[in-house]
Every structure is written in C-alpha cells, then in structure tokens.
Amino acid sequence: MQKYNYRTIRAEIDQEIWHQGYLFYGEEKYLIDQLTDMIIEKFVQPEMHDIDYIELKIDTVISDNDLDRIKQELQTPAFLSEKKVIIVENSKLFSTAEKGKSEEQKKLVEKLSEILKNLNPYSCLIFVEENIDARKKSLFKMLNENDLVVVEVQKEQFNVLRQWIQALAQQANKGITKQAADALIDRCDSSMFEIKQEMHKVILYAQYGQETGIDLEMIDLVCRPDINGNIFQLTEAIARGQAKEALRLLNVLLMSKEPLPLIRFMFTRHIKQLICAKELQNEKALVKKAKVHPYAAKKLMQQIYSLKMEDLEFLYRLCFESDWQVKRGYMEDRLAFETLLIKSSLTFAN
C-alpha cells in the first residue's frame, strides 16, 4: 500500500496532480480540513456548492443506505462544476470491526468494492477517518486499484508549530516570545485547531491593550488553563508529601471543568513520561524516543531529580490499581483518584 502524508499530497495538489479519491486519516483534523477545502475549491463552483458538494457524516457505522446514497451520487454527474465532490466522514470501514460485527463489515466492504467501480472523471470521493487498520491489505489494494490514495495526516512537529504560531502573530503585527509559543503548544497538546483558537483570543487581547508582543504572562492570563502545568504541580505536591495541596490542585482542575477521566489519563501519562526521563537521563533522547514536546521534556528532566525510580514505579502501580477499581465498579471515580493522591502523598511523607 502506497501511503502519502500531508506534505507529499500537498506537493501533488500544488502541482495540479489529482486522484479519483482520497482516504484521509490521522490526528490533525485542521490539516485534513485544509486538504479537503483545496479539493472542493478546485472542482466545485462556489454557486454550485449546495448541489455539487455532498457531505455524509456517519454517527456510528456506515449503513447499506449510506452506501446506496454514495453510489447514487457517483452515478449522477456534477451540475455545473468540473467535478462532484463527495465526502464521507467516520465510516469506520477501514478500521477494526466492533466485536461480533466483522461479517457485517465484510459485506459492507464488498458493496463498497462494487461502488468504487462507479468512480469516474466527473467525481471525487473522499473518506475522512480517525484511524485505519493497516492489516486490511486487500481493502487498501482495492483502493489503490481505483486511484483512491491513502493519506496519513498526523500532528506537526514542535518546531513547525512554533514557526506557524510566530507567523500567525506576525500577520497581526505582533511578536511572540519563544517561551510563550512553546507553552501554548504544550497546553494545546499540539492541536492546530486549538492553537489557532487560543492565538485568536490572545491576539485580540494584545490589540485591545495595544501590546506590541505576546509573552508567557499573557498566555497564562488569556488562554485555556494549563492542565499539563497543573499535573506537574500535582506530582510535585505528592513528592513533597503534601496531600492537602494535591487535593487543592485537583479541585482547581475540576473547577476549570476539566473532565476527571482526562485528569486521570494525563496524570498516569505524566508518571510514564517521568519513568522514561529517569531511564534515558537525556532531554533530546526523551523528545525522540518518548515523543515528548521539547518544552515538556525540559520540565520533566528538572522534575526527575527529586524522585527515585522506585518512587515512580510505585506511583504508576497506584495509578493502575486506582483505574482498575473504577472500571470494576468498586469505587467512584473522584473518590478513587482522591484516595490515590492521599495514599501516595502519605507514603512520600513517611
């Protein structure tokens, strides 16, 4: 299976090289939307948008009726546009079938195979998925045979995002410090959608206040709460044996309307990253092997000096036990996490 990424498919688009169809998947929806917008702009006349652009958003799993609709749209030529563009979101045809539904998915894939024979020079079929199962080789071979290319669109690298943020600031005639840009990437978890939303807010604030530049203080004041920073503080409170402070920080996160499952996930992930940092003992190696942001890697390397490996392994085991208790229904989620914080803090205090 020939697989494209954002840059290779973007290069083809810039060279006016087009395909009968596309399967876009990956974490960075911002870039996927950018690519689909380029295809729509190329082939669909603006005044024909309601007729020659078809969008099917699937709520659960694609159905027979959805596939019939796709077939019908492919058989109907574009009205006044160069091509009809059909976008199907979240079909789940290309990912692992749910338990007990593999036969049903197999029949749907067979039907799709027949539908793809209706691809023609006057239509472009686009699938947008969160993920795919690369083991479905026969399915992807079928796509390839019908000139429907597979494009993986993952989150951009840290330095690319920093340059992009700087460009957004420059467009508004504002500067932004490296520290502020890095902090924004970290708290938005590299999501370009979220970064752009936060940049819009902070630029408006800077313009209203007639500020010439954006710094870390302004990011802290205007942008979304720094959940990663709070998780760092939570870990430090535990390491100092300060159960009361750990519970206060948890309450701050909950008051900020951060979902408890997300807090739990990020706390466990943070402990795993600290274990990696302790093992590697090198900031660059941590960025490369553990896929950690350089901004976060620097903070992780500073934090590990106050923690022993056995302490981190103990914390990770407590996270696993707490999660197991919640999933088994032995303890309510918040009580289980508060118990985890108290138990670990008291252990460090002693």
Secondary structure, DSSP 4 states (H G I P E B T S, - for coil): --EEEHHHHHHHHHTT---SEEEEESS-HHHHHHHHHHHHHHHS-GGGHHHHEEEEE-SSS--HHHHHHHHHHHHSPPSSSSSEEEEEE---TTSPPPTT-HHHHHHHHHHHHHHGGG--TTEEEEEEES---TT-HHHHHHHHHTTEEEEE-PPPPHHHHHHHHHHHHHHTT-EE-HHHHHHHHHHTTT-HHHHHHHHHHHHHHHHHTT-SEE-HHHHHHHS---HHHHHHHHHHHHHTT-HHHHHHHHHHHHHTT--HHHHHHHHHHHHHHHHHHHHH--HHHHHHHS---HHHHHHHHHHGGG--HHHHHHHHHHHHHHHHHHHTTSS-HHHHHHHHHHHHHHHHH-
